[in-house]
Amino acid sequence: MRVAVTGGAGYIGSTLIRNLLAEGHSVASLDNQVKGDYSYLRNRDAKSLMLIEGDIRNADDLDSTLKGTDAVVHMAALSDLDVCNDDPEEAVSVNVYGTYKVLEAAERNGVQRVIFCSSAAIYGVPSKLPVRERYAPHPLNLYGVTKLAGEKLIDAYHMNCGLEFVNLRFGNVYGVGLYTSWGGVIPKFVALGLDGKSLTVYGDGEATRDFVHVEDISRAITLGLTKVGIRGETFNIGSETTTVNKIANLVSSEIEKVTGRRPEITHLPPRSGETKEFSYDTSKIEKTLGFKPKWRLRDGVRQIIEFRLKNQKR
Ligand SMILES: NC(=O)c1ccc[n+]([C@@H]2O[C@H](COP(=O)([O-])OP(=O)(O)OC[C@H]3O[C@@H](n4cnc5c(N)ncnc54)[C@H](O)[C@@H]3O)[C@@H](O)[C@H]2O)c1
């Protein structure tokens, strides 16, 4: 299969591309590297990989990427909540207008399937837990609003032009990828703890989140790309629900096992725009795509600690 990936230089994108190439697919990636970094992909098989530096809002860049591809995984976005709040105009431009441009280009280039990388952030404060795909979205922050707008745009192209899509709503993604992001709560705790600093928890720490490993996300995307008969479907992708306090304690105790020193946990005032309680019902993706996460949180935390220690020593 020939797959286009927008945002292929990013955390999830580069991990997905590495895995797609390993499975024998060929890939064309489009990324302006505002955040990601192509250098992790440059040593890969050049025959099956095309790395394009460009913007998803540019029709020529998109046409060069999507031409001759069977499917596009659209994950280029301003993916950080704070970055979106700091520059709302750019957030709407990239995440909403950029998604519209990708859909237009998909249509123009006869791409058969679009995988949209959405987020648990679209749910905001859920009406009921665990959250199912059909529950009404109430995003609490601009990032979530832009992701929901992207979903609605894809739905419109599906209804009006018959564009085939699969919408994947990721939980909190963590774990060592090809290029590893240190922005999420787990890697942040690991970095703080190994640097001898205390782990800072916002609010009382009883907020719950669903954490899912980047390798499991990559597998779910591949299933979304290849499974027949799932056009126009939305799936939650999660793995383990836990509180931020439990994550802090887990990271702290795992760091103690390797360094002999247990990092302290301190609390800061809560941040606005964050959901208190969240958990995912993932039965739909299990039943429809046969997807079951392979990574357990404890193993994922150990993996990040080992990775950080190895890379600090270099
Ligand atoms: N990481 C998570 O926990 C998580 C959770 C839910 C959803 N998601 C979604 O998954 C996708 C990938 O997330 P990620 O963690 O890999 O993020 P990331 O920021 O590492 O990757 C996004 C990539 O998009 C690129 N990009 C940004 N603007 C662009 C533009 N205008 N043109 C071309 N490229 C552009 C960036 O350079 C970056 O490489 C995003 O759409 C994000 O919203 C991520």
PDBQT file of the ligand as one rigid body, heavy atoms in Angstrom, charges set to zero:
ROOT
HETATM    1  N1  LIG A 401       0.434  12.853  21.417  1.00  0.00    +0.000 N 
HETATM    2  C1  LIG A 401      -0.787  12.729  21.955  1.00  0.00    +0.000 C 
HETATM    3  O1  LIG A 401      -0.934  12.426  23.162  1.00  0.00    +0.000 OA
HETATM    4  C2  LIG A 401      -2.021  12.890  21.087  1.00  0.00    +0.000 A 
HETATM    5  C3  LIG A 401      -3.270  12.629  21.659  1.00  0.00    +0.000 A 
HETATM    6  C4  LIG A 401      -4.402  12.801  20.879  1.00  0.00    +0.000 A 
HETATM    7  C5  LIG A 401      -4.313  13.194  19.556  1.00  0.00    +0.000 A 
HETATM    8  N2  LIG A 401      -3.084  13.459  19.036  1.00  0.00    +0.000 N 
HETATM    9  C6  LIG A 401      -3.020  13.909  17.611  1.00  0.00    +0.000 C 
HETATM   10  O2  LIG A 401      -2.162  13.056  16.898  1.00  0.00    +0.000 OA
HETATM   11  C7  LIG A 401      -1.446  13.802  15.910  1.00  0.00    +0.000 C 
HETATM   12  C8  LIG A 401       0.045  13.590  16.067  1.00  0.00    +0.000 C 
HETATM   13  O3  LIG A 401       0.429  13.975  17.391  1.00  0.00    +0.000 OA
HETATM   14  P1  LIG A 401       1.943  14.030  17.846  1.00  0.00    +0.000 P 
HETATM   15  O4  LIG A 401       1.966  13.829  19.308  1.00  0.00    +0.000 OA
HETATM   16  O5  LIG A 401       2.764  13.178  16.974  1.00  0.00    +0.000 OA
HETATM   17  O6  LIG A 401       2.248  15.567  17.570  1.00  0.00    +0.000 OA
HETATM   18  P2  LIG A 401       3.577  16.252  17.009  1.00  0.00    +0.000 P 
HETATM   19  O7  LIG A 401       3.418  17.705  17.326  1.00  0.00    +0.000 OA
HETATM   20  O8  LIG A 401       4.791  15.551  17.465  1.00  0.00    +0.000 OA
HETATM   21  O9  LIG A 401       3.443  16.043  15.427  1.00  0.00    +0.000 OA
HETATM   22  C9  LIG A 401       2.687  16.917  14.613  1.00  0.00    +0.000 C 
HETATM   23  C10 LIG A 401       3.531  17.244  13.399  1.00  0.00    +0.000 C 
HETATM   24  O10 LIG A 401       2.805  18.148  12.546  1.00  0.00    +0.000 OA
HETATM   25  C11 LIG A 401       3.734  19.043  11.982  1.00  0.00    +0.000 C 
HETATM   26  N3  LIG A 401       3.016  20.242  11.536  1.00  0.00    +0.000 N 
HETATM   27  C12 LIG A 401       2.457  21.205  12.307  1.00  0.00    +0.000 A 
HETATM   28  N4  LIG A 401       1.924  22.160  11.531  1.00  0.00    +0.000 NA
HETATM   29  C13 LIG A 401       2.140  21.787  10.240  1.00  0.00    +0.000 A 
HETATM   30  C14 LIG A 401       1.798  22.358   8.988  1.00  0.00    +0.000 A 
HETATM   31  N5  LIG A 401       1.145  23.512   8.907  1.00  0.00    +0.000 N 
HETATM   32  N6  LIG A 401       2.180  21.702   7.869  1.00  0.00    +0.000 NA
HETATM   33  C15 LIG A 401       2.865  20.551   7.930  1.00  0.00    +0.000 A 
HETATM   34  N7  LIG A 401       3.215  19.953   9.092  1.00  0.00    +0.000 NA
HETATM   35  C16 LIG A 401       2.842  20.569  10.234  1.00  0.00    +0.000 A 
HETATM   36  C17 LIG A 401       4.735  19.318  13.097  1.00  0.00    +0.000 C 
HETATM   37  O11 LIG A 401       5.965  19.784  12.610  1.00  0.00    +0.000 OA
HETATM   38  C18 LIG A 401       4.850  17.942  13.753  1.00  0.00    +0.000 C 
HETATM   39  O12 LIG A 401       5.933  17.207  13.235  1.00  0.00    +0.000 OA
HETATM   40  C19 LIG A 401      -1.868  15.262  16.068  1.00  0.00    +0.000 C 
HETATM   41  O13 LIG A 401      -2.878  15.536  15.133  1.00  0.00    +0.000 OA
HETATM   42  C20 LIG A 401      -2.437  15.318  17.473  1.00  0.00    +0.000 C 
HETATM   43  O14 LIG A 401      -3.417  16.311  17.595  1.00  0.00    +0.000 OA
HETATM   44  C21 LIG A 401      -1.926  13.315  19.752  1.00  0.00    +0.000 A 
ENDROOT
TORSDOF 0
